Amino acid sequence: MSARKPYVRKMSKTSWFLTHARFKSYMLHEVSSVFVALYMWLLIDGLFRLAKGPEAWEAWLSFIKHPLVVILSLIAFAFFIIHTTSWFKAVPQAMRIQTGEHFVDGKLIVGGHYVALGIFSLFVLILAGVA
Amino acid sequence: MARSAKAVPWFLFAAGGTITAFVLPVMLFVTNIAPPLGLFGEALSWETMYGFVSNWLVKLVLFGIIGFGLWHAAHRLRVCAHDFGIRADTAVAYVVYGLAGIGTLATIWALLSI
């Protein structure tokens, strides 16, 4: 048996991220995946109902309007915004663009992403409004 | 050189993360937030939606969004499980990637029946 008694810092396996603001924001964007997964399955269900016919589709639409689903949707919307902003924030680290001897400023890359997000979102909203 | 299978989930995670970052906020607004507010009523009627999704390009785009979204979420959920103290990584991996696989097949099935 070893005589060593190494110091092991006590750290909770389930709530360690509450000890630091940076860990909290990390967990916040990781948890967004729960809502992404739920939304994907809601969309799959919607596609099946769309295929089935108008009545099934109407049932899906009334499910969307259920107060509990509306509350969950609002929470999901907040998490999607957290996902988008945290993802864009990490882009300059993952994508380094070199022009000549210099690298393009990270702020420019992130800014470009937000401009693209704005144009795309506007396009979808206009498409949904015109249809 | 050592070979690793990590490139596959990482590609799906990164591609899915980018696609969802651009698409999901406005998509969720149109499908889930606007209807209770009474917006886009015409656009979400069965006739309009069925006609819209019948287009092959729309089907391909929807498959891309849902497929990549599922695999992105699966990879993150696997990491999440570890972060919340669940250390059975192999079992977790089978569950999350398995569900993403089933979801991908279900998406293809649903889209082909429209």
gemmi code that builds the backbone of each chain (N, CA, C; Angstrom):
import gemmi

chains = {
    "A": [
        ("MET", (0.832, -1.201, 0.000), (0.000, 0.000, 0.000), (0.868, 1.253, 0.000)),
        ("SER", (0.499, 2.191, -0.795), (1.302, 3.400, -0.924), (1.105, 4.329, 0.275)),
        ("ALA", (2.198, 4.961, 0.647), (2.123, 5.910, 1.757), (1.777, 7.307, 1.269)),
        ("ARG", (1.686, 7.449, -0.032), (1.394, 8.782, -0.592), (-0.024, 9.215, -0.238)),
        ("LYS", (-0.130, 10.459, 0.085), (-1.472, 11.003, 0.320), (-1.620, 12.265, -0.514)),
        ("PRO", (-1.778, 12.107, -1.821), (-1.839, 13.306, -2.654), (-3.087, 14.142, -2.353)),
        ("TYR", (-2.927, 15.443, -2.535), (-4.057, 16.337, -2.291), (-4.982, 16.306, -3.507)),
        ("VAL", (-6.204, 15.948, -3.273), (-7.186, 15.990, -4.351), (-8.231, 17.037, -4.005)),
        ("ARG", (-8.284, 18.047, -4.871), (-9.227, 19.135, -4.599), (-10.651, 18.619, -4.745)),
        ("LYS", (-11.485, 18.910, -3.775), (-12.891, 18.488, -3.826), (-13.592, 19.259, -4.944)),
        ("MET", (-14.214, 18.508, -5.850), (-14.919, 19.158, -6.953), (-16.150, 18.334, -7.296)),
        ("SER", (-17.295, 18.954, -7.275), (-18.524, 18.217, -7.571), (-18.561, 17.832, -9.046)),
        ("LYS", (-18.972, 16.591, -9.326), (-19.054, 16.133, -10.709), (-20.259, 16.725, -11.421)),
        ("THR", (-21.250, 17.143, -10.645), (-22.492, 17.579, -11.270), (-22.716, 19.087, -11.226)),
        ("SER", (-21.962, 19.804, -10.388), (-22.213, 21.244, -10.324), (-20.925, 22.068, -10.360)),
        ("TRP", (-19.835, 21.462, -10.884), (-18.533, 22.135, -10.943), (-18.581, 23.446, -11.706)),
        ("PHE", (-19.474, 23.520, -12.715), (-19.493, 24.699, -13.589), (-20.065, 25.940, -12.905)),
        ("LEU", (-20.668, 25.740, -11.707), (-21.223, 26.904, -11.015), (-20.144, 27.719, -10.295)),
        ("THR", (-18.887, 27.201, -10.328), (-17.831, 27.862, -9.565), (-17.200, 29.042, -10.291)),
        ("HIS", (-17.465, 29.191, -11.573), (-16.784, 30.213, -12.349), (-17.703, 30.723, -13.461)),
        ("ALA", (-17.726, 32.039, -13.679), (-18.607, 32.625, -14.695), (-18.333, 32.053, -16.086)),
        ("ARG", (-17.038, 31.801, -16.385), (-16.678, 31.282, -17.692), (-17.253, 29.876, -17.903)),
        ("PHE", (-17.229, 29.069, -16.824), (-17.795, 27.719, -16.909), (-19.304, 27.783, -17.094)),
        ("LYS", (-19.917, 28.762, -16.441), (-21.379, 28.901, -16.554), (-21.761, 29.220, -17.992)),
        ("SER", (-21.030, 30.156, -18.619), (-21.391, 30.515, -19.993), (-21.089, 29.347, -20.938)),
        ("TYR", (-20.058, 28.561, -20.613), (-19.759, 27.363, -21.409), (-20.928, 26.384, -21.351)),
        ("MET", (-21.418, 26.122, -20.105), (-22.511, 25.182, -19.941), (-23.780, 25.678, -20.606)),
        ("LEU", (-23.973, 27.005, -20.568), (-25.160, 27.594, -21.187), (-25.211, 27.269, -22.681)),
        ("HIS", (-24.070, 27.438, -23.382), (-24.147, 27.140, -24.817), (-24.106, 25.647, -25.099)),
        ("GLU", (-23.563, 24.850, -24.163), (-23.620, 23.391, -24.359), (-25.053, 22.883, -24.202)),
        ("VAL", (-25.774, 23.448, -23.231), (-27.155, 23.011, -22.971), (-28.092, 23.387, -24.132)),
        ("SER", (-27.674, 24.368, -24.953), (-28.501, 24.731, -26.112), (-28.784, 23.511, -26.981)),
        ("SER", (-27.890, 22.493, -26.933), (-28.057, 21.302, -27.770), (-29.331, 20.529, -27.417)),
        ("VAL", (-29.767, 20.613, -26.159), (-31.014, 19.941, -25.753), (-32.174, 20.507, -26.576)),
        ("PHE", (-32.206, 21.843, -26.691), (-33.301, 22.481, -27.408), (-33.161, 22.307, -28.922)),
        ("VAL", (-31.923, 22.268, -29.421), (-31.719, 22.003, -30.847), (-32.272, 20.615, -31.171)),
        ("ALA", (-31.939, 19.623, -30.348), (-32.410, 18.248, -30.590), (-33.937, 18.186, -30.527)),
        ("LEU", (-34.533, 18.803, -29.502), (-35.997, 18.784, -29.365), (-36.669, 19.430, -30.585)),
        ("TYR", (-36.105, 20.558, -31.022), (-36.691, 21.269, -32.163), (-36.584, 20.430, -33.437)),
        ("MET", (-35.458, 19.750, -33.640), (-35.295, 18.911, -34.826), (-36.372, 17.819, -34.850)),
        ("TRP", (-36.627, 17.209, -33.668), (-37.650, 16.159, -33.614), (-39.048, 16.727, -33.805)),
        ("LEU", (-39.280, 17.942, -33.350), (-40.572, 18.597, -33.580), (-40.774, 18.818, -35.081)),
        ("LEU", (-39.688, 19.216, -35.768), (-39.770, 19.445, -37.210), (-40.015, 18.139, -37.964)),
        ("ILE", (-39.341, 17.055, -37.520), (-39.541, 15.745, -38.164), (-41.010, 15.337, -38.022)),
        ("ASP", (-41.555, 15.506, -36.802), (-42.964, 15.200, -36.553), (-43.856, 16.043, -37.466)),
        ("GLY", (-43.500, 17.330, -37.606), (-44.268, 18.224, -38.472), (-44.272, 17.760, -39.922)),
        ("LEU", (-43.116, 17.269, -40.398), (-43.026, 16.794, -41.784), (-43.912, 15.570, -41.998)),
        ("PHE", (-43.921, 14.657, -41.010), (-44.782, 13.471, -41.125), (-46.252, 13.878, -41.177)),
        ("ARG", (-46.620, 14.853, -40.353), (-48.023, 15.299, -40.323), (-48.383, 16.044, -41.598)),
        ("LEU", (-47.422, 16.782, -42.132), (-47.640, 17.493, -43.394), (-47.909, 16.489, -44.507)),
        ("ALA", (-47.159, 15.369, -44.474), (-47.323, 14.326, -45.485), (-48.685, 13.642, -45.329)),
        ("LYS", (-49.150, 13.514, -44.097), (-50.379, 12.765, -43.797), (-51.633, 13.488, -44.305)),
        ("GLY", (-51.647, 14.817, -44.197), (-52.810, 15.540, -44.705), (-53.147, 16.766, -43.879)),
        ("PRO", (-54.130, 17.565, -44.367), (-54.463, 18.840, -43.714), (-54.846, 18.695, -42.244)),
        ("GLU", (-55.604, 17.635, -41.904), (-56.051, 17.493, -40.516), (-54.888, 17.265, -39.565)),
        ("ALA", (-53.999, 16.363, -39.966), (-52.820, 16.069, -39.139), (-51.955, 17.319, -38.990)),
        ("TRP", (-51.856, 18.081, -40.075), (-51.049, 19.313, -40.045), (-51.657, 20.342, -39.087)),
        ("GLU", (-53.004, 20.459, -39.121), (-53.689, 21.387, -38.223), (-53.436, 21.011, -36.758)),
        ("ALA", (-53.401, 19.701, -36.503), (-53.136, 19.224, -35.139), (-51.738, 19.655, -34.695)),
        ("TRP", (-50.781, 19.594, -35.627), (-49.408, 20.026, -35.316), (-49.389, 21.521, -34.999)),
        ("LEU", (-50.139, 22.302, -35.808), (-50.184, 23.753, -35.586), (-50.826, 24.098, -34.247)),
        ("SER", (-51.862, 23.330, -33.848), (-52.468, 23.649, -32.544), (-51.572, 23.212, -31.397)),
        ("PHE", (-50.761, 22.154, -31.637), (-49.764, 21.754, -30.637), (-48.754, 22.881, -30.413)),
        ("ILE", (-48.337, 23.514, -31.513), (-47.389, 24.635, -31.445), (-47.953, 25.779, -30.595)),
        ("LYS", (-49.295, 25.938, -30.683), (-49.934, 27.068, -29.991), (-50.287, 26.744, -28.540)),
        ("HIS", (-50.041, 25.523, -28.095), (-50.311, 25.157, -26.704), (-49.422, 25.999, -25.781)),
        ("PRO", (-50.011, 26.574, -24.709), (-49.231, 27.492, -23.840), (-47.891, 26.916, -23.367)),
        ("LEU", (-47.874, 25.634, -23.008), (-46.631, 25.030, -22.522), (-45.564, 24.992, -23.630)),
        ("VAL", (-46.024, 24.680, -24.859), (-45.110, 24.645, -26.011), (-44.612, 26.049, -26.327)),
        ("VAL", (-45.501, 27.043, -26.177), (-45.104, 28.433, -26.432), (-43.998, 28.844, -25.458)),
        ("ILE", (-44.170, 28.482, -24.178), (-43.150, 28.819, -23.168), (-41.828, 28.135, -23.504)),
        ("LEU", (-41.894, 26.832, -23.849), (-40.684, 26.102, -24.228), (-40.037, 26.708, -25.465)),
        ("SER", (-40.871, 27.168, -26.411), (-40.348, 27.785, -27.632), (-39.591, 29.065, -27.317)),
        ("LEU", (-40.125, 29.846, -26.383), (-39.448, 31.100, -26.009), (-38.103, 30.800, -25.349)),
        ("ILE", (-38.075, 29.764, -24.479), (-36.805, 29.366, -23.850), (-35.836, 28.887, -24.930)),
        ("ALA", (-36.366, 28.074, -25.863), (-35.526, 27.565, -26.963), (-34.968, 28.722, -27.783)),
        ("PHE", (-35.806, 29.747, -28.029), (-35.360, 30.906, -28.815), (-34.173, 31.580, -28.125)),
        ("ALA", (-34.272, 31.744, -26.803), (-33.170, 32.352, -26.047), (-31.904, 31.495, -26.176)),
        ("PHE", (-32.058, 30.163, -26.080), (-30.891, 29.282, -26.209), (-30.306, 29.298, -27.626)),
        ("PHE", (-31.178, 29.453, -28.631), (-30.671, 29.513, -30.014), (-29.847, 30.787, -30.218)),
        ("ILE", (-30.297, 31.879, -29.592), (-29.536, 33.134, -29.686), (-28.176, 32.947, -28.988)),
        ("ILE", (-28.185, 32.268, -27.831), (-26.925, 31.988, -27.119), (-26.016, 31.135, -28.003)),
        ("HIS", (-26.607, 30.130, -28.666), (-25.811, 29.274, -29.559), (-25.189, 30.093, -30.686)),
        ("THR", (-26.028, 30.926, -31.329), (-25.547, 31.719, -32.466), (-24.423, 32.667, -32.045)),
        ("THR", (-24.647, 33.424, -30.959), (-23.638, 34.411, -30.560), (-22.343, 33.731, -30.102)),
        ("SER", (-22.459, 32.616, -29.351), (-21.239, 31.947, -28.888), (-20.512, 31.282, -30.054)),
        ("TRP", (-21.279, 30.794, -31.026), (-20.660, 30.147, -32.192), (-19.898, 31.171, -33.024)),
        ("PHE", (-20.544, 32.321, -33.275), (-19.902, 33.376, -34.063), (-18.650, 33.894, -33.350)),
        ("LYS", (-18.735, 33.970, -32.018), (-17.605, 34.467, -31.227), (-16.375, 33.578, -31.412)),
        ("ALA", (-16.605, 32.272, -31.617), (-15.492, 31.321, -31.736), (-14.949, 31.220, -33.155)),
        ("VAL", (-15.684, 31.818, -34.118), (-15.274, 31.664, -35.523), (-13.839, 32.137, -35.807)),
        ("PRO", (-13.419, 33.320, -35.326), (-12.057, 33.764, -35.647), (-10.974, 32.775, -35.187)),
        ("GLN", (-11.259, 32.025, -34.104), (-10.282, 31.039, -33.647), (-10.209, 29.838, -34.584)),
        ("ALA", (-11.360, 29.505, -35.192), (-11.405, 28.328, -36.059), (-11.049, 28.679, -37.498)),
        ("MET", (-11.336, 29.933, -37.891), (-11.141, 30.328, -39.281), (-10.203, 31.521, -39.345)),
        ("ARG", (-8.956, 31.267, -39.716), (-7.988, 32.367, -39.837), (-7.758, 32.635, -41.318)),
        ("ILE", (-8.100, 33.840, -41.750), (-7.954, 34.170, -43.161), (-6.733, 35.069, -43.340)),
        ("GLN", (-5.816, 34.603, -44.185), (-4.595, 35.365, -44.407), (-4.676, 36.122, -45.715)),
        ("THR", (-4.312, 37.423, -45.675), (-4.186, 38.186, -46.917), (-2.770, 38.755, -46.923)),
        ("GLY", (-1.952, 38.256, -47.827), (-0.559, 38.678, -47.868), (0.148, 38.271, -46.592)),
        ("GLU", (0.715, 39.242, -45.884), (1.477, 38.925, -44.677), (0.615, 38.943, -43.429)),
        ("HIS", (-0.588, 39.489, -43.545), (-1.420, 39.675, -42.359), (-2.634, 38.760, -42.336)),
        ("PHE", (-3.186, 38.627, -41.116), (-4.442, 37.900, -40.962), (-5.582, 38.911, -40.901)),
        ("VAL", (-6.698, 38.547, -41.509), (-7.878, 39.417, -41.452), (-8.327, 39.526, -39.999)),
        ("ASP", (-8.663, 40.759, -39.586), (-9.105, 41.018, -38.207), (-10.327, 40.160, -37.860)),
        ("GLY", (-10.246, 39.511, -36.694), (-11.335, 38.644, -36.249), (-12.681, 39.351, -36.188)),
        ("LYS", (-12.642, 40.632, -35.787), (-13.886, 41.401, -35.667), (-14.599, 41.520, -37.012)),
        ("LEU", (-13.784, 41.612, -38.078), (-14.339, 41.733, -39.426), (-15.055, 40.442, -39.821)),
        ("ILE", (-14.451, 39.305, -39.454), (-15.040, 37.998, -39.777), (-16.353, 37.817, -39.010)),
        ("VAL", (-16.315, 38.141, -37.715), (-17.525, 38.005, -36.887), (-18.611, 38.946, -37.410)),
        ("GLY", (-18.210, 40.191, -37.723), (-19.154, 41.172, -38.264), (-19.804, 40.668, -39.542)),
        ("GLY", (-18.997, 40.068, -40.405), (-19.503, 39.501, -41.653), (-20.555, 38.437, -41.398)),
        ("HIS", (-20.307, 37.620, -40.367), (-21.271, 36.581, -40.011), (-22.606, 37.191, -39.584)),
        ("TYR", (-22.540, 38.271, -38.787), (-23.790, 38.906, -38.330), (-24.545, 39.548, -39.491)),
        ("VAL", (-23.797, 40.141, -40.442), (-24.448, 40.730, -41.617), (-25.162, 39.632, -42.407)),
        ("ALA", (-24.470, 38.498, -42.604), (-25.069, 37.372, -43.327), (-26.302, 36.849, -42.584)),
        ("LEU", (-26.202, 36.755, -41.253), (-27.333, 36.299, -40.434), (-28.528, 37.233, -40.619)),
        ("GLY", (-28.265, 38.548, -40.606), (-29.329, 39.533, -40.763), (-30.004, 39.429, -42.122)),
        ("ILE", (-29.186, 39.321, -43.180), (-29.736, 39.236, -44.540), (-30.562, 37.955, -44.691)),
        ("PHE", (-30.014, 36.829, -44.206), (-30.721, 35.554, -44.322), (-32.047, 35.582, -43.562)),
        ("SER", (-32.008, 36.099, -42.308), (-33.218, 36.141, -41.485), (-34.291, 37.007, -42.140)),
        ("LEU", (-33.863, 38.153, -42.679), (-34.792, 39.062, -43.349), (-35.415, 38.373, -44.564)),
        ("PHE", (-34.593, 37.653, -45.313), (-35.052, 36.927, -46.494), (-36.135, 35.917, -46.122)),
        ("VAL", (-35.902, 35.159, -45.047), (-36.871, 34.147, -44.608), (-38.171, 34.811, -44.156)),
        ("LEU", (-38.045, 35.919, -43.401), (-39.239, 36.609, -42.900), (-40.071, 37.173, -44.048)),
        ("ILE", (-39.386, 37.738, -45.062), (-40.103, 38.279, -46.227), (-40.791, 37.139, -46.977)),
        ("LEU", (-40.078, 36.022, -47.142), (-40.626, 34.843, -47.825), (-41.887, 34.352, -47.117)),
        ("ALA", (-41.831, 34.294, -45.781), (-42.982, 33.820, -44.996), (-44.124, 34.837, -45.038)),
        ("GLY", (-43.773, 36.133, -45.110), (-44.780, 37.180, -45.124), (-45.496, 37.277, -46.448)),
        ("VAL", (-44.763, 37.043, -47.558), (-45.326, 37.177, -48.900), (-46.192, 35.974, -49.253)),
        ("ALA", (-45.780, 34.787, -48.772), (-46.455, 33.537, -49.158), (-47.918, 33.501, -48.712)),
    ],
    "B": [
        ("MET", (1.373, 7.921, -39.330), (0.531, 8.861, -38.603), (-0.653, 8.136, -37.972)),
        ("ALA", (-0.957, 8.511, -36.759), (-2.094, 7.875, -36.078), (-3.389, 8.325, -36.735)),
        ("ARG", (-4.272, 7.352, -36.940), (-5.562, 7.690, -37.537), (-6.616, 7.755, -36.450)),
        ("SER", (-7.526, 8.691, -36.616), (-8.568, 8.855, -35.615), (-9.922, 8.973, -36.294)),
        ("ALA", (-10.940, 8.400, -35.668), (-12.288, 8.508, -36.220), (-12.963, 9.793, -35.752)),
        ("LYS", (-12.235, 10.585, -34.961), (-12.845, 11.790, -34.399), (-13.228, 12.811, -35.467)),
        ("ALA", (-12.550, 12.733, -36.631), (-12.822, 13.712, -37.681), (-14.279, 13.686, -38.121)),
        ("VAL", (-14.907, 12.509, -38.078), (-16.284, 12.394, -38.565), (-17.275, 13.151, -37.670)),
        ("PRO", (-17.346, 12.808, -36.347), (-18.265, 13.596, -35.512), (-17.890, 15.072, -35.455)),
        ("TRP", (-16.596, 15.377, -35.570), (-16.191, 16.778, -35.523), (-16.654, 17.546, -36.741)),
        ("PHE", (-16.573, 16.905, -37.919), (-17.063, 17.575, -39.130), (-18.560, 17.842, -39.002)),
        ("LEU", (-19.311, 16.801, -38.565), (-20.763, 16.942, -38.421), (-21.104, 17.999, -37.377)),
        ("PHE", (-20.327, 18.014, -36.285), (-20.560, 18.987, -35.215), (-20.338, 20.409, -35.718)),
        ("ALA", (-19.231, 20.624, -36.403), (-18.880, 21.975, -36.850), (-19.815, 22.456, -37.953)),
        ("ALA", (-20.102, 21.575, -38.922), (-21.011, 21.957, -40.007), (-22.399, 22.235, -39.436)),
        ("GLY", (-22.856, 21.348, -38.552), (-24.175, 21.516, -37.943), (-24.249, 22.761, -37.081)),
        ("GLY", (-23.175, 23.047, -36.367), (-23.144, 24.238, -35.514), (-23.267, 25.507, -36.331)),
        ("THR", (-22.604, 25.542, -37.488), (-22.658, 26.728, -38.347), (-24.046, 26.878, -38.957)),
        ("ILE", (-24.576, 25.773, -39.490), (-25.902, 25.831, -40.124), (-26.958, 26.250, -39.109)),
        ("THR", (-26.960, 25.608, -37.928), (-27.977, 25.931, -36.926), (-27.825, 27.380, -36.432)),
        ("ALA", (-26.594, 27.865, -36.333), (-26.375, 29.234, -35.855), (-27.046, 30.247, -36.781)),
        ("PHE", (-26.975, 29.987, -38.101), (-27.577, 30.910, -39.064), (-29.084, 30.723, -39.197)),
        ("VAL", (-29.530, 29.473, -39.158), (-30.907, 29.163, -39.554), (-31.916, 29.107, -38.406)),
        ("LEU", (-31.523, 28.509, -37.268), (-32.528, 28.193, -36.247), (-33.255, 29.388, -35.625)),
        ("PRO", (-32.584, 30.519, -35.301), (-33.366, 31.593, -34.675), (-34.563, 32.036, -35.524)),
        ("VAL", (-34.323, 32.317, -36.811), (-35.420, 32.809, -37.652), (-36.414, 31.687, -37.956)),
        ("MET", (-35.921, 30.453, -38.077), (-36.807, 29.325, -38.371), (-37.759, 29.061, -37.208)),
        ("LEU", (-37.210, 29.075, -35.991), (-38.052, 28.868, -34.805), (-39.065, 30.006, -34.687)),
        ("PHE", (-38.639, 31.215, -35.055), (-39.567, 32.344, -34.999), (-40.751, 32.103, -35.927)),
        ("VAL", (-40.458, 31.654, -37.152), (-41.528, 31.457, -38.135), (-42.439, 30.287, -37.732)),
        ("THR", (-41.855, 29.173, -37.264), (-42.681, 27.992, -36.996), (-43.325, 28.005, -35.609)),
        ("ASN", (-42.686, 28.579, -34.605), (-43.188, 28.437, -33.225), (-43.606, 29.734, -32.536)),
        ("ILE", (-42.991, 30.857, -32.899), (-43.301, 32.100, -32.187), (-44.351, 32.901, -32.934)),
        ("ALA", (-44.262, 32.920, -34.272), (-45.228, 33.693, -35.060), (-46.659, 33.122, -34.999)),
        ("PRO", (-46.868, 31.794, -35.106), (-48.252, 31.279, -35.109), (-49.096, 31.684, -33.891)),
        ("PRO", (-48.581, 31.592, -32.650), (-49.412, 32.037, -31.520), (-49.724, 33.535, -31.582)),
        ("LEU", (-48.866, 34.311, -32.261), (-49.092, 35.745, -32.401), (-50.034, 36.058, -33.570)),
        ("GLY", (-50.387, 35.004, -34.323), (-51.284, 35.195, -35.467), (-50.589, 35.680, -36.725)),
        ("LEU", (-49.244, 35.583, -36.739), (-48.482, 36.020, -37.919), (-48.289, 34.849, -38.886)),
        ("PHE", (-48.100, 35.179, -40.167), (-47.794, 34.192, -41.209), (-48.837, 33.069, -41.285)),
        ("GLY", (-50.093, 33.390, -40.974), (-51.150, 32.369, -41.008), (-51.267, 31.697, -42.362)),
        ("GLU", (-51.205, 32.511, -43.446), (-51.344, 31.966, -44.798), (-50.172, 31.064, -45.162)),
        ("ALA", (-48.966, 31.523, -44.783), (-47.757, 30.786, -45.159), (-47.730, 29.413, -44.512)),
        ("LEU", (-48.351, 29.281, -43.334), (-48.282, 28.011, -42.612), (-49.519, 27.139, -42.834)),
        ("SER", (-50.392, 27.552, -43.775), (-51.543, 26.696, -44.082), (-51.028, 25.423, -44.763)),
        ("TRP", (-51.818, 24.346, -44.689), (-51.370, 23.061, -45.239), (-51.058, 23.165, -46.722)),
        ("GLU", (-51.963, 23.847, -47.489), (-51.777, 23.943, -48.938), (-50.441, 24.600, -49.275)),
        ("THR", (-50.166, 25.757, -48.636), (-48.921, 26.493, -48.933), (-47.705, 25.686, -48.522)),
        ("MET", (-47.735, 25.127, -47.307), (-46.579, 24.386, -46.795), (-46.323, 23.137, -47.632)),
        ("TYR", (-47.408, 22.417, -47.991), (-47.246, 21.192, -48.775), (-46.614, 21.510, -50.129)),
        ("GLY", (-47.105, 22.581, -50.761), (-46.561, 22.997, -52.047), (-45.093, 23.406, -51.917)),
        ("PHE", (-44.795, 24.127, -50.841), (-43.428, 24.612, -50.593), (-42.466, 23.434, -50.394)),
        ("VAL", (-42.857, 22.493, -49.538), (-41.962, 21.374, -49.216), (-41.915, 20.348, -50.354)),
        ("SER", (-42.894, 20.396, -51.276), (-42.873, 19.473, -52.416), (-41.685, 19.748, -53.335)),
        ("ASN", (-41.205, 20.978, -53.319), (-40.047, 21.361, -54.146), (-38.802, 20.592, -53.702)),
        ("TRP", (-38.092, 20.013, -54.661), (-36.932, 19.172, -54.321), (-35.792, 19.947, -53.690)),
        ("LEU", (-35.661, 21.202, -54.118), (-34.590, 22.025, -53.530), (-34.896, 22.298, -52.058)),
        ("VAL", (-36.182, 22.566, -51.757), (-36.600, 22.808, -50.366), (-36.384, 21.550, -49.527)),
        ("LYS", (-36.715, 20.383, -50.127), (-36.509, 19.114, -49.417), (-35.038, 18.929, -49.061)),
        ("LEU", (-34.178, 19.238, -50.034), (-32.736, 19.077, -49.822), (-32.250, 20.014, -48.709)),
        ("VAL", (-32.739, 21.260, -48.734), (-32.345, 22.239, -47.707), (-32.834, 21.785, -46.335)),
        ("LEU", (-34.098, 21.319, -46.256), (-34.640, 20.858, -44.977), (-33.865, 19.647, -44.465)),
        ("PHE", (-33.510, 18.744, -45.384), (-32.723, 17.583, -44.977), (-31.375, 18.024, -44.406)),
        ("GLY", (-30.773, 19.012, -45.047), (-29.492, 19.541, -44.574), (-29.613, 20.146, -43.181)),
        ("ILE", (-30.655, 20.955, -42.985), (-30.831, 21.626, -41.687), (-31.088, 20.595, -40.585)),
        ("ILE", (-32.074, 19.703, -40.809), (-32.451, 18.751, -39.761), (-31.342, 17.719, -39.532)),
        ("GLY", (-30.777, 17.191, -40.629), (-29.721, 16.177, -40.505), (-28.504, 16.708, -39.760)),
        ("PHE", (-27.973, 17.830, -40.232), (-26.795, 18.394, -39.564), (-27.133, 18.853, -38.152)),
        ("GLY", (-28.354, 19.406, -37.976), (-28.788, 19.838, -36.644), (-28.800, 18.682, -35.664)),
        ("LEU", (-29.322, 17.542, -36.100), (-29.388, 16.359, -35.236), (-27.997, 15.892, -34.816)),
        ("TRP", (-27.062, 15.839, -35.767), (-25.716, 15.327, -35.459), (-24.910, 16.320, -34.634)),
        ("HIS", (-25.157, 17.603, -34.893), (-24.511, 18.643, -34.075), (-24.963, 18.508, -32.622)),
        ("ALA", (-26.291, 18.409, -32.436), (-26.850, 18.307, -31.084), (-26.375, 17.021, -30.405)),
        ("ALA", (-26.311, 15.924, -31.175), (-25.898, 14.642, -30.604), (-24.498, 14.741, -30.011)),
        ("HIS", (-23.589, 15.336, -30.766), (-22.208, 15.434, -30.284), (-22.114, 16.304, -29.035)),
        ("ARG", (-22.882, 17.403, -29.041), (-22.860, 18.289, -27.879), (-23.519, 17.641, -26.671)),
        ("LEU", (-24.593, 16.871, -26.909), (-25.274, 16.193, -25.801), (-24.344, 15.175, -25.150)),
        ("ARG", (-23.490, 14.538, -25.981), (-22.527, 13.575, -25.457), (-21.561, 14.263, -24.494)),
        ("VAL", (-21.077, 15.434, -24.915), (-20.169, 16.206, -24.056), (-20.908, 16.694, -22.810)),
        ("CYS", (-22.161, 17.121, -23.007), (-23.009, 17.590, -21.896), (-23.153, 16.513, -20.827)),
        ("ALA", (-23.416, 15.282, -21.269), (-23.605, 14.175, -20.331), (-22.367, 14.026, -19.451)),
        ("HIS", (-21.195, 14.108, -20.081), (-19.939, 14.022, -19.344), (-19.826, 15.175, -18.351)),
        ("ASP", (-20.194, 16.384, -18.806), (-20.075, 17.578, -17.965), (-21.027, 17.541, -16.772)),
        ("PHE", (-22.138, 16.809, -16.919), (-23.077, 16.704, -15.798), (-22.780, 15.481, -14.926)),
        ("GLY", (-21.619, 14.853, -15.141), (-21.173, 13.791, -14.251), (-21.481, 12.371, -14.700)),
        ("ILE", (-22.018, 12.210, -15.930), (-22.274, 10.853, -16.431), (-21.018, 10.380, -17.154)),
        ("ARG", (-20.373, 9.349, -16.588), (-19.078, 8.944, -17.145), (-19.150, 7.724, -18.054)),
        ("ALA", (-20.358, 7.222, -18.333), (-20.487, 6.058, -19.218), (-20.499, 6.530, -20.667)),
        ("ASP", (-19.339, 7.022, -21.133), (-19.279, 7.691, -22.436), (-19.691, 6.801, -23.601)),
        ("THR", (-19.264, 5.519, -23.580), (-19.585, 4.638, -24.712), (-21.097, 4.455, -24.839)),
        ("ALA", (-21.749, 4.193, -23.710), (-23.207, 4.015, -23.729), (-23.897, 5.290, -24.191)),
        ("VAL", (-23.429, 6.435, -23.661), (-24.013, 7.722, -24.050), (-23.849, 7.936, -25.555)),
        ("ALA", (-22.636, 7.631, -26.066), (-22.363, 7.820, -27.489), (-23.326, 6.989, -28.341)),
        ("TYR", (-23.558, 5.715, -27.947), (-24.494, 4.874, -28.700), (-25.880, 5.489, -28.716)),
        ("VAL", (-26.333, 5.998, -27.563), (-27.685, 6.567, -27.470), (-27.804, 7.823, -28.333)),
        ("VAL", (-26.889, 8.802, -28.136), (-27.051, 10.087, -28.842), (-26.834, 9.953, -30.352)),
        ("TYR", (-25.790, 9.204, -30.755), (-25.559, 9.041, -32.196), (-26.628, 8.136, -32.805)),
        ("GLY", (-27.098, 7.141, -32.009), (-28.165, 6.258, -32.479), (-29.438, 7.049, -32.770)),
        ("LEU", (-29.803, 7.941, -31.840), (-30.995, 8.770, -32.031), (-30.829, 9.700, -33.235)),
        ("ALA", (-29.626, 10.250, -33.406), (-29.371, 11.123, -34.560), (-29.517, 10.328, -35.857)),
        ("GLY", (-29.039, 9.079, -35.846), (-29.158, 8.217, -37.031), (-30.618, 7.928, -37.353)),
        ("ILE", (-31.390, 7.567, -36.317), (-32.819, 7.292, -36.512), (-33.518, 8.550, -37.039)),
        ("GLY", (-33.174, 9.706, -36.450), (-33.772, 10.969, -36.883), (-33.450, 11.289, -38.329)),
        ("THR", (-32.211, 11.000, -38.743), (-31.815, 11.269, -40.131), (-32.649, 10.414, -41.091)),
        ("LEU", (-32.793, 9.119, -40.751), (-33.590, 8.219, -41.596), (-35.055, 8.648, -41.614)),
        ("ALA", (-35.568, 9.050, -40.432), (-36.967, 9.491, -40.343), (-37.191, 10.729, -41.204)),
        ("THR", (-36.201, 11.632, -41.224), (-36.317, 12.844, -42.039), (-36.425, 12.489, -43.519)),
        ("ILE", (-35.560, 11.542, -43.957), (-35.591, 11.112, -45.359), (-36.964, 10.510, -45.682)),
        ("TRP", (-37.438, 9.644, -44.780), (-38.742, 8.989, -44.965), (-39.859, 10.020, -45.083)),
        ("ALA", (-39.886, 10.972, -44.144), (-40.942, 11.995, -44.143), (-40.884, 12.838, -45.418)),
        ("LEU", (-39.674, 13.244, -45.812), (-39.533, 14.107, -46.990), (-39.929, 13.370, -48.270)),
        ("LEU", (-39.607, 12.065, -48.328), (-39.945, 11.292, -49.532), (-41.440, 11.033, -49.632)),
        ("SER", (-42.153, 11.106, -48.485), (-43.598, 10.851, -48.550), (-44.399, 12.134, -48.786)),
        ("ILE", (-43.690, 13.250, -49.020), (-44.396, 14.509, -49.350), (-44.312, 14.745, -50.860)),
    ],
}
model = gemmi.Model(1)
for chain_id, residues in chains.items():
    chain = gemmi.Chain(chain_id)
    for i, (resn, *xyz) in enumerate(residues, 1):
        res = gemmi.Residue()
        res.name, res.seqid = resn, gemmi.SeqId(i, " ")
        for name, pos in zip(("N", "CA", "C"), xyz):
            atom = gemmi.Atom()
            atom.name, atom.element = name, gemmi.Element(name[0])
            atom.pos, atom.b_iso = gemmi.Position(*pos), 0.0
            res.add_atom(atom)
        chain.add_residue(res)
    model.add_chain(chain)
structure = gemmi.Structure()
structure.add_model(model)
structure.setup_entities()
